[in-house]
Amino acid sequence: MVEYTDPLCPWAWGSEPAFRRLRAALGDRVHWRRAYAILFDDEEDDPPPDPAAETAWYARHLADIGAFTQAPRAHRLSRVAASSWPSSLVARAAEAQGPETAERVLRRLRESVFVLGEPADTEALALRSVRGVPGLDPGRLARDAASADVRESVRADRAEARRPVPEVYSVREESPHPGTAKETPGGEVRYALPTLLFRTPGAYRVVPGWRPYEAYAAAVDALCPGLRQEAAPLAPDRALERYRSLTGPERLVLTRGAWPPPHAVRVDTAQGAVWLHPDDAQHHPAARQ
């Protein structure tokens, strides 16, 4: 499976409840790879003529998306991200420190926009936003994120995302974000974000844009009947221990029982709360506001 995504993409943020549920249902029976497609591309985009007006427009855009996905959004957006490269490089570099650490780093990068309203769009901000992630070696992360190998890996992701399969050029779905391939300012075409591409040796299925969980489950079942095994909802304290950060939509599909756990640290946003594990909250920028 390939997840075409971007750490700063609002539709990808809103898809996390479905994706977390799907990862739990598939476990280690699939290879799930993320490809960073670079939504905000400083190699293509010109600086906005009026940054304040663009920020106001984009904040309204995020509010419209959030009204549909019910994902948290920041009280105030400081600016539109200048580039997705720094956060994508840091997310890719974190993979060398293990899957759990990589998941926590990517989550922090997403939260930089959608909880804090301060997009991690520079190297310094990306590294600062993940400071204190349990188990993370920050020195190694900074060195790896600046390496030629990691940059080349993300550059390959960007190129791969701009070679979409034919099915996404024309998508007919009843969705506010159906996932039709996007033309970039540079004149290329890329996958809409997020898009999941499911592959077996002899076939594939693509599920682009924002979809309910059932669409992803149906694609897996069509390719590999019996592979998906629905995971039982976790008790709230176990869910917070596993995921470290949970939104309202996520806890509804991943947990069962009285919410929140007594030790959870609540962070309010303009649309619902995010609950943090106390160990993460000690260093999380949102918990220190």
PyMOL commands that set and color helices and strands:
alter all, ss='L'
color gray80, all
select helices_A, chain A and resi 10-14+16-29+51-69+85-97+99-114+123-129+138-145+148-161+166-169+213-223+236-243+248-254+278-281+285-288
alter helices_A, ss='H'
color red, helices_A
select strands_A, chain A and resi 2-5+33-36+182-183+189-190+195-200+203-208+245-247+265-268+273-276
alter strands_A, ss='S'
color yellow, strands_A
deselect
rebuild
show_as cartoon
